Amino acid sequence: MPIGNQQVSAHPFLRALYRSGYHPDHVVDRGRAVLLALCERIERERPAGLPELYALTHAATEEFNDLQAAFEEAGSEIETVAREEIAGDFDFVARAYGFPDADVEELIAPRDW
């Protein structure tokens, strides 16, 4: 399903990770795919409020939790720069889909990175 939200489709997800040289592109690509899949789910399921949005973002956060091993296997990790970039992109997604009051810490509450 192509992304319908023009703001989202033009957004350079995880830009700082691609630019860093420390985070391997093939693993960052997987993280970007998680974020794009989240956007597709939001467009498909159209959450009515923050509880429904948080359920979707929590599932995506769990996928990032699973990516930690891939980062480590590639000689990298989800460290401070990555944590900030990922959290910022979750916040961007919430705002782009009309949830300006979403709490970024709640968006990624199940994170273990």
matplotlib code that plots the C-alpha trace (Angstrom):
import matplotlib.pyplot as plt

x = [0.0, 1.6, 1.7, -1.0, 0.2, 2.4, 4.3, 5.2, 6.1, 8.6, 10.1, 13.7, 13.2, 16.3, 18.4, 21.0, 21.6, 22.2, 24.6, 26.5, 28.7, 28.4, 25.0, 25.0, 22.6, 21.2, 20.1, 18.9, 16.8, 15.0, 14.3, 13.0, 10.7, 9.3, 8.4, 6.9, 4.8, 3.6, 2.5, 0.7, -1.1, -2.1, -3.6, -5.3, -6.6, -7.2, -6.8, -9.6, -7.5, -4.2, -4.9, -5.3, -2.3, -0.1, -1.1, 0.2, 3.4, 4.1, 4.0, 6.5, 8.7, 8.8, 10.1, 12.9, 13.7, 14.1, 16.5, 19.0, 20.6, 21.0, 22.7, 25.1, 25.9, 26.8, 29.2, 26.8, 24.1, 21.1, 22.9, 22.1, 22.1, 20.0, 17.6, 17.0, 16.5, 14.1, 12.1, 12.0, 10.6, 7.9, 7.0, 7.0, 4.6, 2.2, 2.1, 1.8, -1.3, -3.0, -1.9, 0.0, -0.7, 1.0, 3.7, 6.9, 7.8, 4.5, 4.8, 7.9, 7.1, 8.0, 11.5, 14.5, 17.1]
y = [0.0, 3.3, 6.1, 8.6, 11.3, 13.6, 14.9, 11.4, 10.1, 13.0, 12.5, 11.2, 8.7, 8.0, 10.5, 10.9, 7.2, 7.0, 9.9, 8.6, 5.9, 4.0, 2.6, 0.1, 1.1, -2.4, -2.4, 1.2, 0.2, -2.4, 0.4, 2.6, -0.2, -0.5, 3.2, 3.0, 0.0, 1.9, 4.7, 2.2, 0.7, 4.2, 5.0, 1.6, 1.4, 5.1, 5.2, 7.3, 8.5, 8.3, 4.9, 3.3, 5.2, 4.1, 0.4, 0.8, 2.6, 0.1, -2.7, -0.8, -0.1, -3.8, -4.3, -1.8, -3.8, -6.8, -4.9, -4.4, -7.8, -6.9, -3.6, -5.5, -8.2, -5.4, -3.8, -1.0, -0.4, 1.7, 4.4, 8.0, 9.3, 6.4, 6.6, 10.3, 9.9, 7.0, 8.8, 11.9, 10.0, 8.4, 11.9, 13.1, 10.3, 11.1, 14.8, 14.1, 12.0, 14.5, 13.6, 16.7, 15.9, 12.5, 12.0, 10.8, 8.7, 7.0, 6.5, 4.3, 3.1, -0.5, 0.3, -1.4, 0.7]
z = [0.0, -1.0, 1.6, 0.9, 3.3, 1.2, 4.2, 5.3, 1.8, 1.4, 4.9, 5.0, 7.8, 9.9, 8.0, 10.8, 10.9, 7.2, 7.4, 10.4, 8.9, 12.2, 11.4, 8.5, 5.8, 5.4, 9.1, 8.9, 5.9, 8.1, 10.6, 7.9, 6.7, 10.2, 10.2, 6.8, 7.8, 10.8, 8.5, 6.3, 9.3, 10.5, 7.1, 6.9, 10.5, 11.1, 14.9, 16.5, 19.4, 21.2, 22.8, 19.3, 18.0, 20.9, 20.3, 16.7, 17.8, 20.5, 18.0, 15.8, 18.8, 19.6, 16.0, 16.7, 19.9, 17.7, 15.4, 18.2, 17.5, 13.8, 14.7, 17.1, 14.5, 12.1, 14.6, 15.6, 18.2, 19.0, 21.0, 21.8, 18.3, 17.1, 20.0, 19.4, 15.7, 16.1, 18.7, 16.6, 13.7, 15.8, 17.0, 13.3, 12.3, 15.2, 14.2, 10.5, 11.1, 13.3, 16.8, 18.0, 21.6, 21.4, 24.1, 22.5, 25.5, 25.4, 21.6, 22.2, 25.8, 25.3, 24.0, 25.5, 23.7]

ax = plt.figure().add_subplot(projection="3d")
ax.plot(x, y, z, "-o")
ax.set_aspect("equal")
plt.show()
